[in-house]
């Protein structure tokens, strides 16, 4: 089977809800990261076989094949096709995996995997709630209701279930959230994000500027400030401070074959060592990365100690905490440059976003193997293991 290589991965700096990227159409966010891939890599972009774009909230400004519209808005040739996919929060990680599968199968040589999500312009859940308000029905069918009576699948409820199941306290969650901000702050100040962030021109009251710094990082975060945030539900342990931040952003990764490396003079940053996706309990929902990673490591013939850096999406603090506890993983190697609690979680864009950051962490640490995984709606989880070259 052919090998799939990652030549480059980029992302925008995160924008808070109603923040610095709120004035940018999601199509144009996608076009910006596509342009960056073209500008940073000297090859004939007409050779791109396909663009696969992850997006969760495919409504309003993010409809009509968002990925194709971003291609048309970018400097890429109009001859490049695109498709938009939804595997919930793992959408653009799945885009990478589909790209890798296309390359490994020999059917395509150059595929651009990407993710786009403006959570300001297309709010989370709006594609369901707007239809319900118009009397156009609910995503939960009669057969689904029969199987899961009275259950509204909720990531918030699932996160609280993980807290209780794994015996975490609110202090555990608060301490983890603080570490996320401190690491993101340190990485920003050390310039670790410079090679992965694509500048976006924005309008401000003071005039035009280039957005280059993740807007969600609390540079003044303390244990006291995080602990003081109110609970999301009475009797629970999770607060907004220990949850991923609503975020606007886009990201992309260029996946190619060995033949494409030779034909276009491209230099790979990593090779894809393993890809897998699993599913489990849709009610607790967010716990699947634990079991998905265990299965992935077994299939890859590896142990957690073999991995130099892990990116586990910080949807809620108990998810990576439970992941570490279950696998015996080191916190030092987990989300070393901060995670979604500080940097934001732009839903469908987070998969390729995490890959851009994972590559940067491996570069900074001179590491060899990296692993990324994230919890997803429906109790699913993707796992990608890469080898830095």
Helices and strands as residue ranges (DSSP letters): E 5-12, E 15-16, H 26-40, G 45-47, E 50-54, G 60-62, H 66-73, E 82-85, G 88-90, H 91-105, E 110-118, H 126-133, H 142-147, H 155-166, H 170-189, E 197-198, E 200-204, E 207-211, H 223-227, G 240-242, E 247-256, H 258-264, E 270-279, H 288-300, G 304-306, E 309-312, H 317-327, G 331-333, H 340-343, G 347-349, H 350-365, E 369-376, E 380-388
